[in-house]
C-alpha cells in the first residue's frame, strides 16, 4: 500500500561549495525561501484579520443576546380593548419611574424588599412626526383621575375607579412588579392619545445609567442634608449636596431626583421641576457624546438590566433602533412641561379646557409655539387635516361635553374641537348612558340659537330642550366612528399657561428652576 504524504518537501541542496552551478542556485533558493516566508506572513495577517472580524461580530452578537436577556416585557393582554386611534403622525412614549424594591432596588431606595411596586414619576413623551421635535408632559402622581378597568394577576378585570390618584394605577393588583399596562390604560383614557410604547425604569437602572454617561450636571438652590431626603430624621445629618451647580451620578443622582421635603413647599410639583431639569441634563450629556451605536451599546447595557418595556420594544435591536430614530431631535426643540393643574385639597386636579387643548395640540403635531411638526411618517408627507366644513365661531358660548359612548378620549377630542372654534368648555365627563347612537345637543330656556351654533360643530347632531340651564353636548357613536379631523380648526399651539412654564433640554441647570 502506498501512503501519500501531504507534507511539503524541498529538493536536497547541492553541498559542493566550489561548483559554479551550486553557487548560481543558492540565490534562487534564498529567494524562494523568502517568498514562502512572505506568503505565510500574508496568509497569517489575513487569518488574524478575519479572526478579529469574526470576534468583533461575534462579540456584538453576544452583546445583543445579552441585552435581549436583560430586557423584561410586561403582559400586553392587560391593555384595554377600547384604545384611542393613532390619529397623530408622531409617536407617544409613556415613561414610568418605578420605586419597586425588588432586584436590589431596596438597597438604593429604602423600603421593604417585597413591597408593592409603585410609580414614583411619569411623563408622556410625544415625538413629533418630523423627528426633530419632542415634548415631555409630566403627570403629577397625586393627580385625581379615573382609572379605567385594569387586569388583575388572576386574569379578572377591575371596575373603573373615579377620583383616584394617578399613581394608584401602577399598584393595581398589588404585585412587586407593578402594573404598567394599567398606567398606560389610564394615560390613554386621560389624554385621548394612543401610547405607542411604554418604558419602566427602576432605581437601579437609573443609577447605572448616570454612571455610564459619567455623571449629570444639576443645580441646588441651597445646601441639602440627610433629613431633607428622609424627614423622619430628627437632626439634619450630613451634607448631601452643597448649594449650586455640581455633577452627580449613581446613588447621588437618585437622591437628587427623589428629594422632596427639604426644598420649596415640599410638593411633588416642585420635585417634578427638578426631575425635568435632570432628564434635560441627561439628554444633553448623551447628545454631547454622540448618539451612535457604539455609544448606545454601553448605555443600553446599563439601562436594560433594570428596564421593563412593552413587547414592541422587547428586543435589543428594536430598542436601539428606536433610540437611533431620536438622534436628530434638537435639544432646544425638546421641551418639558407639566399637565395644567391646580390644587384640590391635598391632591392635584387637572385644569380644563387647558389640558384638552394640550392633548389636541400633540394630536395635530403642533409645537409649543404653534408650529407644524407633522413632517413625514412611513414615507408619507405630513399634511393638514382634510378640508373641514365652514368654521364655526363659538365666542361667548359656554358648553359642557359628555362622552355618551364607551370610546375613551372622545370628550377630550370634542373639547379640543370646540376650544379651537372659540367656545368655552366648562368641563368634560362621562355620560350616565354610554350607548348614545348619535350626538345630542341639550339646551336650557332661551339658549336655542346658541345650541344650534354648537350643533353646527357636530354635523348630524340633534337638538333637545331641557329644563335645566346651560348647554351640553352628549357625544354619540356616530361621532366616534366619524373622521378624526375636527369640524373646526384645531388649536394651533399649547395653552400659554403651559408654554410659559416649559423647559428646553439645552437650558442651563440653574435656569428656569422653581421648587413649588
N, C-alpha and C positions, 0 to 999 in steps of 0.2 A: 504494500500500500504506500502510495506516495503522499507525503504531507507537505502542503504548500504553506510557507510562512508569509504572513503579511508584513513582516518586519522589513524595513528598507535596509539594503546593504550596499556599501560603496565598493568599487573595484579596488584591489590592492595597489598601494602606491609603489612606484619604482624607487628602489632604495639606492641605486648607484648614483652617488653624487657627481661623478665625472662625466656622465653621459649627457651629450648635448640634447638628446631627446627628453631625458628626465628633467633637465633644467627648464626647458621650454614648457613642460607640462605643469610645473609647480605653480606658477601664477594663475593658470586657468583653474587649478584645483582650489586655490585660495579664494578666487572669485566665486566659484560655485558654493564654497562653504559660507562665504559672506552673504550670498544671495539666499541660501537656505536659512541662515540665521535671521536675515531681514524679513523673509517671508513668514517665518514663525513669529516674529515680533509684530508684524502687521495683523496676522490672524489672532494673536493674543490680545492686541488692543481692541480689535473688533469684538472678540468674545467678551472682554471686560465691559466694553460699551453696551453691548446687548444685555449683559447681565445687569448692569446698572439700570437700564431702561426697564427691564423686567421687574427688578426690585422696586423701582420707583412706582411703576404701575401697580405692582402687587401691594406696595405699601399704601398707595392711595385707595386701592380697592379694600384693603384691610381696614383702613380708617373709615371708609364709608360703611362697611359692615359693622364696625364698632359703633359708629354714630347711629345706625339703624337699630342696633341692640339697646342703645341708651334711650331712645325716644319712646315715650308712653303715649298711647292714644286713649281717649275716652269713648264710651259707647254712644255712637250716633243714633241709636234707636231711642235715646231719650229726648231727641229733638222733636218739636211739635210737628203735627201734620198740617197745621194752618200757619204756614210761614209766609212772610211778605214776598212779593215778586222781586226779582232782581232788576228793579227799574233803573237804577243808576248804572252808568257805564264804568264807574270806578269799582273799587273793592273795599269791603269793610272788614276789619280785623279786630276782634274783641281780645284785649289783653287783660288778664287777671293776675294780680299778685296774690298768691296764696300763703297763708301762715300755717299751713299744715305742719304738724310736729313729727311726721314720720321721716325715715331715711336720714336721720342725723340732724334734722332741722330743729329739733327741740333744743339742741346744744347752742344754736345760734339765736333762736328767738324766745327761749324760755317756754314755760308751759309743760303740760303733761305729754308724754311720748305718744300716747294713743288717743289724744284729744280729737274732737270733731274738727274736720277741715273747714276753714273759714276763708272768706275773701277779704283781704286786707286793703286792696285798692283795685280799681278797674277803670279802664278807659276804652273808648271805641275809636280806633284809628281808621279814618277814611282816606284811602289812597286814591287821588283823583285819576281819571282815565288817562290823562296826559303823562302820568308817572313822573311829573316834575313838581307836583304839589301834594301836600298831605296835611291833615288836621287831626289832632287827638282831642277827643272830648271826654273829660273826666266826669264820672258819675259818683258823687259822694256816697259812701257806704251807708249813711244814715238816711238816705233819701226814701221817702214814703212812695211806694209804687204798688201796682197789682202784680203779684207773682202768679203767672198762669199755671195750669195743671202741669205737673212735672212727674217724671218716672221715679219710683222708689226702687231700692235694691231688690225687692221681691217681685218686681215686674208690674205692680199696680201703679196707678196714677193718682196724684193728689187732686184736691179741688182747688180752684183759684183762691188766692189769699189777697184780698184787697187791703190797702192801707198798711202795708208791711214794709219793714226796712229792706232796702235793696240787697244788702249783703246776706240776708237770710236765705236768698235763693240758692247760694252756693252750699248752704248747710242742709238743704232738703235731703232727707234720708239719713242724716247724721252719721256719715261714714268718715273715716280718717282722710280719704282721698278727695272728699268734697263732691260737688255735683256741677261741673262746668256746663253740661247741657241745659240744666235748669236756668243758670245765669244767662246763657245765650237766648233761651226762650223769652226770658224777662226783658232783655235788651231789645229783641226784635219786636215784642209787643209794645214796649215803651216808645220806640223810635219809628216804627213802621219801615225800618231799613232791614234788608236781608244781610245777615252776618255770613260772610264767605268763609272765614277761618276764625278759630278760637285758639289762643295760646295761653297756657297757665305756667307761670314761673314761680318757684318757691324760694324760700330764704337762701338755701344752699346754692341753687343755680345762680341767683342774683349776685351773691358774694363772689363766686368763682368767676363770673363774667367780668366784674370790676377788676379782679386781679389780672386777668388775661390782657385787658387793654392798658394796664399799667397805672390804673387809678383815674379818678374823675375829679375835676375842679368843682368845688362847691363854695358857698358863702354863708356865713352865720352873722347875724346882727349883734350878737352878744356871746359871752362865754357860756358854755353849756356843760352841766355837771351830771353826775350819775343819777341823781334823783329827778332830773328833768326827763330821763328816759324811763325811770321807774319811780312814779310818785309815791309808792309805798315806803320808800326810804325816808327816814326822819332827818337825816343830815344830807348836805349837798353831795358828799362823796368826792371822788377825784374828778379833776377836769377832764372831760371827754373831748371837747372841741374849743379851741380859742376863738375869740371874735375875729371875723374877717374871712378872706379867701384862703383856701387850702385844698390839698389833694387827699382824697380818701379812697380806700379800696377794702375789699373783704368785709370783715365784721364792722369796721368803722363806717363803711358805706351803708351797710344795713342799719346801723344805729342812726345814721344821719336821716335816712328817709322814714324811720319809724318814730323819731322824736315828735311828741305832740304836746305834752303838758307844760314844757318849760319855755315855750315861745309864743308870743302874742296872746290870744284868748284861749289857747289850748284846744282849739276846734279841729275837726277833720278837714275843714275848708282850708285853714292855714297850712296844714300838712300837705294837702293836695298841691298848693302852690309850690312848696318846696320839692315835692316829688316831680312835678313838671319841669322845674329847673334842673333837677338831677338827670332826668331822661334826656333833656336837651343837651346837657354837657356830655352825656354818654354818647349820644349820636355824633356830636362834634368830634369827640375823641376817635370814634371808629372811622368817620369820614376822613379825618386828617391822615390816617394811616393807609387809606386806600381800600375801597371795597372790592377786593379781588378774591378769587377762590383760595389763593394761598393765605390771605389774611383771614378769610372767613372760616377756614377749617379749624384753626385753634379756637376761634370764638364759638363755632358750632359744637366743638368737642366739649367746651366748658358748659355751654347752655343746655345741651341735650341731656346731660346727666340728670338734670332736675326739671325737665320740661314735659308737660303734658299738652298734647295738641289734638285737633280734630283729625279724623282719618285722611282728610285731603292734604295734610302736611305730615303724614305719618311715616315718611322715609327721608333719608339724608338728602337724596337728590332733589326731592320736592321742596324740602326746607331751604336748601341752599339756592335752588333756582328761584324761589320766591324772594329770598333776601337779595339776590343779584338783580331782580326786577326793580328793586328800590334804589339802585345805585345812582340814578340820575336825578333823584329828588334833591332840590337845593335846600340848604339849611335855612335860609331866610324864608323860604316858602313852606317850611314845616312849622305849623302853628299848634299851640297848646291852649285850650280853653276849658271852661267848666260849664256844664249844662246850666241854663238860667235857673236860679234857686232863690229861696227865701227861708228863713227860719219859721218852723211851725212848732212852737213849744221848744222842746229839746231836740226835735228832729228837723229834717230838711224837706221842704216841699218844692216841686218843680213849678216854675212860673210860666203861665200860658198867657198869650199865644206865642211868647218868645221862643219857647222850646220847640214847638211845632214848626216855627219859621226856620229855626236852625236845621232841623231834620230835612225840611223841604229844600233848603239850600244845598245840603250834601247830596240829596237825591238827584238834583239837577246839576251836580258838579260845579257849583258856584263857590268861589273862594271868599275869603273874609271881606275883600274889597269889592265883591260882586263880579269879578272876572269869570269868564267861561273857561274852565279847565277840563272840558269834555274830552279833548284830544282824540285818541284812537283806542279801540279795543278790538282784538281779533281781526285787525287789518281793516276795520271799517271806520271811515272818518266820522268823528262826532258831529252831531248836528243838533239844532234846537228842536223842541217838540214840534210835531206836525201842526199845521195851521189850525188855530183854535177858533171857536165862534167869536162873534163880536164881543170885545171885552166888556165886562160888567163893572160899573162903578158902585162900590158899596159904602162910600164915605158917609159917616154919620149913622150907620145901621149896625146895631148890636145883634149878635146871633150866637146861640149855643149849638154845639154839634154832638149828636149821639150816634154811636155805631149800632145800627139795627141788624147786624149780621154777626157771624162767628169769625169773620176775616180780621186778623189782627192788623192794627196800624191804619185802619180805614179812616177813623176820625181825625187822625193826625194829617192824613193826606188831604182830606176835605178842608180842614182848618187852614192848611197852607194855601189852598186854592182861594179861600175867602180872604185871608190876610193879604195875599198878593193883589187882590182886587180892591182893597181898601176897607173891607168890612172889619169890624172889631169883634173878635171871637171871645166871648165871655167865659168859655170853658168847654172841655170835651169830656165825654163819659160814654159808658156802655149802656145802651137802652135796655129796659126791662125785658122787652121782647126782642130776641135776636133772629127772628125769622121774617123780617120785612122783605117782600119781593122787590118793591120799588121804593125810591126815595120820597119822603113826605116832608113838606114844609108846614109847620104848625105856627099859627099866629094868634095873638090876643086882640081884643077890641081896638079898632082904629088903626091897625097895622097891616091891612091887606095890601096896600100899594107897596110897602117896603117888603112884604113877604114875596110878592111877585118878582121884585128885583132879585131877592135871594134865589128864587126858583130858577131864574134865568142862568144862574151859575151851574145848575144841575139839570141839563136837558132831560125832559121826560118826567120831572118831579111833579108830584101832586100837591095841592094846597088844601089845608083844613083849618077852620077856625076853632079855637078853643076858648074856654072861659078864663084861663089864666093869662097873665101878662107876658110880654116878650115874644121873641121869635126863636123857634128851634128847628133844626134840620135833623131828621131821623133818616140815616142812610140805609138804602136797601141793597139787595143782592145785585140789582141791575147796575148800580154804581160800582160795586166791587168787580163785576165782570166786564165793565167798560174799559176804554183805553186809559192807561195810567196818566197820560198827559192831562193837566188840569184844563178846565174850560176857560180859565182866566190866567193872565201872566203869573208865573211863579215868582216868589221873592227873588230879587237879584243879588242879595247879599245876606249874610247872617245879621241878626239884630245888632244895633250899635252897642247895646249894653254888653253883649258877648264879645264883639270885636275889640272894644276898648280895653278889655282885660286880657287880650291874647298875648301870648309869649311866643317869640320866634326862637328856633333852635340855635341861631347864631348870636343871641343876646349874651352879654357878659354875665357871669354867675351872680353878681351882686345887683344887677339891674332888674327893674320891674318885679321885685320880690316882696310880697307882703305876707304877713303871718296872722291874718284874721284881725 
